[in-house]
Amino acid sequence: MIDVLEALMAGNDLPAISDILHPPHWHAGAECRKHPEITWFPVLGQPAAPAKRICAVCPVRLECLAWSVERAELDGIWGGLSTLERRRLRRTGAA
Protein backbone atom coordinates (compact mmCIF):
# COMPACT_ATOMS: atom_id res chain seq x y z
CA MET A 1 0.00 0.00 0.00
CA ILE A 2 1.12 3.56 -0.62
CA ASP A 3 2.96 4.95 2.40
CA VAL A 4 1.01 8.11 3.22
CA LEU A 5 3.34 9.20 6.01
CA GLU A 6 6.38 8.84 3.75
CA ALA A 7 4.68 10.92 1.05
CA LEU A 8 3.79 13.65 3.54
CA MET A 9 7.29 13.74 5.00
CA ALA A 10 8.75 14.11 1.51
CA GLY A 11 6.43 17.05 0.87
CA ASN A 12 4.44 15.15 -1.76
CA ASP A 13 0.72 15.39 -2.32
CA LEU A 14 -1.37 12.74 -0.64
CA PRO A 15 -2.45 9.86 -2.84
CA ALA A 16 -6.09 9.73 -3.86
CA ILE A 17 -8.25 8.03 -1.24
CA SER A 18 -9.39 5.53 -3.87
CA ASP A 19 -5.75 4.47 -4.40
CA ILE A 20 -5.38 3.83 -0.69
CA LEU A 21 -8.64 1.95 -0.31
CA HIS A 22 -8.45 0.12 -3.65
CA PRO A 23 -4.85 -0.35 -4.78
CA PRO A 24 -4.38 -1.78 -8.28
CA HIS A 25 -4.76 -5.58 -8.54
CA TRP A 26 -1.10 -6.11 -9.39
CA HIS A 27 0.02 -4.42 -6.17
CA ALA A 28 -0.56 -7.61 -4.16
CA GLY A 29 2.37 -9.26 -5.96
CA ALA A 30 4.74 -6.29 -5.80
CA GLU A 31 8.18 -6.83 -4.26
CA CYS A 32 8.09 -3.34 -2.71
CA ARG A 33 5.49 -4.57 -0.22
CA LYS A 34 8.16 -6.83 1.27
CA HIS A 35 10.66 -3.98 1.73
CA PRO A 36 9.32 -1.16 3.92
CA GLU A 37 12.91 -0.29 4.81
CA ILE A 38 13.56 0.96 1.26
CA THR A 39 12.99 4.61 0.38
CA TRP A 40 10.55 4.52 -2.56
CA PHE A 41 10.21 8.29 -2.71
CA PRO A 42 13.82 9.50 -2.50
CA VAL A 43 14.38 13.22 -2.25
CA LEU A 44 17.30 15.06 -3.79
CA GLY A 45 20.50 13.47 -2.55
CA GLN A 46 18.97 10.16 -1.50
CA PRO A 47 19.97 7.14 -3.57
CA ALA A 48 17.38 5.46 -5.80
CA ALA A 49 19.55 2.39 -6.44
CA PRO A 50 18.18 0.26 -3.56
CA ALA A 51 14.61 0.69 -4.78
CA LYS A 52 15.61 0.05 -8.39
CA ARG A 53 17.33 -3.21 -7.39
CA ILE A 54 14.11 -4.45 -5.81
CA CYS A 55 12.12 -3.36 -8.88
CA ALA A 56 14.50 -5.23 -11.18
CA VAL A 57 13.34 -8.58 -9.75
CA CYS A 58 9.70 -7.64 -9.23
CA PRO A 59 7.19 -9.84 -11.07
CA VAL A 60 4.80 -6.91 -11.62
CA ARG A 61 7.39 -4.31 -12.64
CA LEU A 62 5.83 -3.65 -16.06
CA GLU A 63 2.31 -3.29 -14.64
CA CYS A 64 3.65 -0.86 -12.03
CA LEU A 65 5.49 1.17 -14.64
CA ALA A 66 2.48 1.31 -16.97
CA TRP A 67 0.24 2.38 -14.08
CA SER A 68 2.60 5.16 -13.02
CA VAL A 69 3.05 6.48 -16.57
CA GLU A 70 -0.70 6.39 -17.20
CA ARG A 71 -1.32 8.38 -14.01
CA ALA A 72 1.69 10.65 -14.59
CA GLU A 73 3.06 9.92 -11.10
CA LEU A 74 5.34 12.81 -10.26
CA ASP A 75 7.37 11.29 -7.47
CA GLY A 76 8.99 8.07 -6.44
CA ILE A 77 10.37 4.95 -8.02
CA TRP A 78 7.73 3.08 -10.01
CA GLY A 79 8.47 0.09 -12.20
CA GLY A 80 12.18 0.65 -11.67
CA LEU A 81 12.23 4.18 -13.10
CA SER A 82 12.65 7.55 -11.43
CA THR A 83 10.46 10.57 -12.04
CA LEU A 84 12.87 11.92 -14.64
CA GLU A 85 13.17 8.57 -16.40
CA ARG A 86 9.38 8.21 -16.58
CA ARG A 87 9.06 11.76 -17.90
CA ARG A 88 11.52 10.92 -20.67
CA LEU A 89 9.60 7.72 -21.40
CA ARG A 90 6.33 9.65 -21.76
CA ARG A 91 7.98 12.26 -23.97
CA THR A 92 9.38 9.68 -26.36
CA GLY A 93 6.03 7.91 -26.49
CA ALA A 94 7.68 4.58 -25.67
CA ALA A 95 5.16 3.81 -22.94
Order of alpha helices (4+ residues) and beta strands (2+ residues): alpha-alpha-alpha-alpha-alpha
